[in-house]
Every structure is written in C-alpha cells, then in structure tokens.
C-alpha cells in the first residue's frame, strides 16, 4: 500500500486497511498475510500494520525471504 505524500496523515491508509480486513472477515477469511519492504521508508507501513494487529511471520506462498522484505500476518475473528 502506498499513500501519496499529499494524503499522508489523514487516515487514508488506515481506512483502506480497515475496510479490506472487514471485507476479508465478511468473506469468511480467517487469516490475512502481507509482504512489505524492510527499508526505513517502509517503517510507517510496518507500524500501521502492527497497530492493526499484524505480527511479523515467515515467508508464505511463493515468497522467499530476503533482507528487502518483511512478512506479516493477522488472524481474523470468525463466526461473528
């Protein structure tokens, strides 16, 4: 996810992430995982994901770990 500079600090990324997680939960998805960069400029994204309950995890699907990426995952409540 990337937010253009002019829109940063207005909650756009958090609103998009919240809506995506709600939609995933409504579809019955029980886990959402993501890959993001590990460089300093991706720090705000990692902080956003962590604040939304994502935790660092290992690679998933066909991803391969490298010094350039960070993997995160979040279990979604089900049956609610």
C-alpha positions, 0 to 999 in steps of 0.5 A, a space after each residue: 500500500 502506498 499513500 501519496 505524500 499529499 494524503 499522508 496523515 489523514 487516515 487514508 491508509 488506515 481506512 483502506 486497511 480497515 475496510 479490506 480486513 472487514 471485507 476479508 472477515 465478511 468473506 469468511 477469511 480467517 487469516 490475512 498475510 502481507 509482504 512489505 519492504 524492510 527499508 526505513 521508508 517502509 517503517 510507517 507501513 510496518 507500524 500501521 500494520 502492527 497497530 492493526 494487529 499484524 505480527 511479523 511471520 515467515 515467508 508464505 506462498 511463493 515468497 522467499 525471504 530476503 533482507 528487502 522484505 518483511 512478512 506479516 500476518 493477522 488472524 481474523 475473528 470468525 463466526 461473528 
